[in-house]
Amino acid sequence: NQMAAMMQADDAYAGSQSFYRLKKAVEDVLGKKHYLPVHQGRAAENILSKAYIKQGSLIPMNYHFTTTLAHITECGGRIVELLYDEGYVMNSDHPFKGNMNIEKLEENIIRHGSKNVPFIRMEASTNLIGGQPFSIQNLRDVRAIADKYNIRLVLDASLLGENAYLVKLREEEFNETSMADILKTMTELADIVYFSARKLSSSRGGGICTNSEVIYKELEALVPLYEGFLTYGGISVREIESMAVGLYETLDETMICQSPDFIRYLVDELDKNGVPMLKPAGVLGAHVNAMELCSHIPQTQYPAGSLAAALFLISGIRGMERGSVSN
């Protein structure tokens, strides 16, 4: 369907109908009427950082992503990661390891002053802790703190579809709720939603969206400066058409379940065979605890990198190290 959509792309430089089809998809799926296209997720982070971060800014978040940290640091800000302790436990059955510690969030805002906190960032299916989700109740609690101190809430929705699927499975309130309603329940709680389309809609591109006219105007001028005209933002019109279809496909539970269900199967089977795994299964792959599996390899010799290399040499399976090398 995405490939077919590319064939109807409108190459007009300004006023492309392809853009307006994507804008409608953003509003239909994410519930946001203002959309700014960017060429990928890190471009959205660049624009948000340029607009809101200044020297001394503090950005509370559940956990960082590498490019997020880099953009915030480059603009003079710093981050504080506020997972609960269970978010760092490898072998645990806690269903929502991506939850933000609400008590620590409020403590940090009080300590540093709300005027120094331009926004709070929540990342769906938190990437660097193994694709672990947050619960909607936790997002509601974060929203309440944001409202209390008049701070924007920013949602990294790159893996929002998978987070919504795990909410449906693991959060009792939403067991019988449609994917469409779960997605909008999450996005309605955020002032700004940004995403990498490579993850959210299986196409190259990205975007920033909001229902606030004020926020839209604060960000609008930065898109032509860094990305391109407001109706393409550095994305080809063919990929814009593909993004629109991909966004609608996140509403299809039979499609969005494929990766999480496969990963859960692989994690469970490896666990049964005595391989120490990150649990519960997330949405970004089966994560092996290399420190435990390769306990004979000292940290200075990169156990995770060594395991990834050995796995490739023996089987041709290309894994990825998450540890000292990538950090």
N, C-alpha and C positions, 0 to 999 in steps of 0.2 A: 504493500500500500504506500509506503514512503517513497519507493522508487517511482511508482506510478505518479504520485503527486508532483514529483520533480518535473515531469513533462509539461505541466501547466504553469510553470514559473513565468512571472511577468518581469521582464528585465528593465522596466522603467526606473530611472535613477531616483526620481522623487514620485511619490504617490503610487508606488507599486501595489497592485492588488494582492500580491503574495504576502506583503507585510500585513495588510488588513485581515487576511485570512488567519495569519498567525496571531495577531492582536485579539481576534475573536476567540481563538483557541485558548489563549492565556486567560481571558475573562471567563470563558465557559468552565475551564478546568481548575484554575487557580483562584478565580473570583476577584481578580484585580483588573481595574479598568484602564490603568495607565501602564504602558509597557515600553521599556527602553531596550533595544536589541544591542547585544555586545557579542564579540566573536567567540568568547568562551567564559567559563566561570571566573577565572582569575582576573579577567578584564572587568567584570562586575565588582570584584573586590578592590581593584585599583580605583575605580570611580567612587565607590563608597568611602574608601580611605581618603582620597583627595578631597572629598566633600566635607567629611566630618572629623577626621583625625587631625589633631594638632599636637605640638610638643607637650608631653605630660598626660595625654589622654590615656584612660584605662578602659579596656574592652573586656568585660566578663563574658565567658563563653563556657559551654559544656566541655568542649575540647577543641584544640586548634587543628587546622589543616595547614600544610606547609606554606602554600602561597598566601593564605590568609595572614599568617604570622609575619611573613616577609613584607607584605604591603603595609600592615599596621606599623611595623617597626620602622620601615623606610620613612613613614610620615611623622615619626617622633612619638608614636604611641607604644603601649605595651599591653600584653594580655594577661588575664588570670584565668586559669582553668579550674572549673568548679564541679567536677564529677563527684558523686558520692564515693565512699571508699570501695563499694562493691564494683564500681566501674573498672577498677584496676586489678580485680581478682580474676585470674585466668580461668580456673575451673569452678564455675559458679552457675547456678540455675536462675540467677536474677534476670527477669525478662526484659528490664529496661535499664541497661547499663549506661545508656546515653543521657540519663536524667541529670539535670543540674541541681546542685545542692542549694536549696532555697535559703537556708539560714546563712550560708557563707556568701551567697549573692548579696543579701541585704547588708551583711557585715562589711563587705568591700565597698558598697555604695556609700554607706555611712562614713567609713574610714577615709575614703578618698574624696568624697563630696560628689553629689549627683551632677554638678556642673562640669566635672571632669570625666563623666561617663557619657559619651555621645550616643552610644547604643549598646544593647545587650545582644549577643549573637548566639543563636541556637542552630546546631547542625543536625540535620536529619540523618539517621543511620550512620552515626558518627564514624568516619572513615578510619582514622588512625588507631582506634581501639577495636577494630575488627568488624566494622559495619554494624554497630550496636544501636538500637533505636531508643528514642525517648517516648514516654507515654503522653497522651493528650492531657491528662490531669497535671502532669509536671509542666507542660507548656502553659496551661492555664495559670498555674502558680507563678511561673516566671512573668506572665503577662500582668498579673496582679501587682507584682513588685515594680515592674516597668511603669505601670499607671500610677502607683503610689509616689514615685519619685520623678514622674514626667520624663521618662527616658524612652527612646525608640526601641522597639524590638525588631531585630533583623533575623530572618529565617533563611539559612542556606538549605535550599530545597533540592539540591542536586540528586539526592537519593530519597526524595520524599515519597515516591510511589512504593518503594520497598518498606519504608518506615510505616506507611499507611497499612500495608499488608500485614506487617507484624502487629500493629495495633489491633487490627481485626481479629487476629489469632490470639493475642495475649491480654488484651484489655477488655474485661468483661462487658463494660458499658457499650462496646462497639462490635461485639461478636456478630450481631445481625444487621449492622449498618453497611450500606453500599460503599464501595471505594470512592465514588464521587463525593459522597457526604463526608467521609472521613478526611479526604484531602481538603475540602473547603473548611471543615472544622479547624484544621491546623492552620491554613493560610489566613483565615479570618482573624486569628489571634496575633498576627504579625503586622507591623506597620510597613515593612519592606520585605519582599521575597526576592531572592536572587538564585540563579541556578546555572549549572553547566548542562547544556543540552546533550552532551555526550552521554551523560548518566540519566538525566530525567526523561529524555525523549529519543535516545539512541541516534542522535545526529550531531554534527558539529555546530557549535553556536552557544548562545546563552542569553541571559536577560536579567533585567531588574524590573520588578513590577510593584505597584502600590495603588491604593485607593485615595491617597492624599495628593491633592493638587499642589500643596506647598512643597512636599517632598519631591514630587515630579519636577517642579520648577528648579529646585535646588540641584538636581542631578542632570537635568536636560542639556545644559550647555557643555557638559563634560563629554557627552557622547560624540559629537562632531570633532571635538579636540583630540580624543584618543582612539576613537573607533571608526567613525564614518558617519554618513548622513543618518538622520533619525529613523528612516524607513529601511535601513539595512544593517547599520552598526557593524560593518566589517564581515558580514555573513553573505555568502552567495544566495541569490534568490531561490536557487534549487534547494539549498539546505534550509532556507526559511520555510518552503513548502513541506519539506520532510519533517521539520520541527513541529509544525502544526498537527500533522497526522500523528506523530509520536506522542504529543501531549494527550491527544484523545485516547491513544492506546493505553496510557497509564490508568484509565478508568476500567480497563478490562482485567478483571481478577485472574482469568485464565492465562493471561499474558504476563502480568507483573509477578505472578507466583513462581515462574519458571526458575529463576536464579535462586531465590531463597530456599525453595523446596529441594533443588539439586544440592545446594550447599549443605542443608540440614542432613540430607541422606549421606553425603560424603563424610561429614563430621561424625555422625552417629556410627558409621561403619568403621572408621579409623579408631574411634574411641573404643568400640567393642574389641578391637584387635590390639589394644594396649598402647596406642599412640596418644601422647598427651596433647589434647586439643584445647583451643579457646572455646569455652561454652558459656551460654548457649550459642548455637550457630548464628552468625550474623548474615549479612547480605553481600559481602565483598570477597568471599572465598573461604576456604577451609584453612584456618590459622593453626599451625603446629607450634607448640611451645618448644622452641629449639634449645633454650637454656636447659630444659629438663631432658629432652630427647638426646641432646649432644652434651651431656654434663661433663664429659671427658675433655671437651674443648674449652679452654679459658676464654673469657670475654674478650681479651686482647687479640684473640685469633678468630673472632667473628663467627660464633657458632651458627647463627641464622644464615649468614652468607655462605658458610661452608656447606650447610645442609642444602641450600638452594643449588649450589654448584654440583654437589654429589647427585642430587635428584635428577638434574639435567643430564649429567654424564651417563647415569645408569639407565634412565628411562626415556630421555628426550622430553620429559615434562618440564616446562619452564615455570618455576615458581618465582616468588619475589621476596627478598629479604626485607624485614621490617625491624630495624635496630640501629646499631652503631654506624653502619655503612651509609644507610639512607639518611640518617640524621646528620 
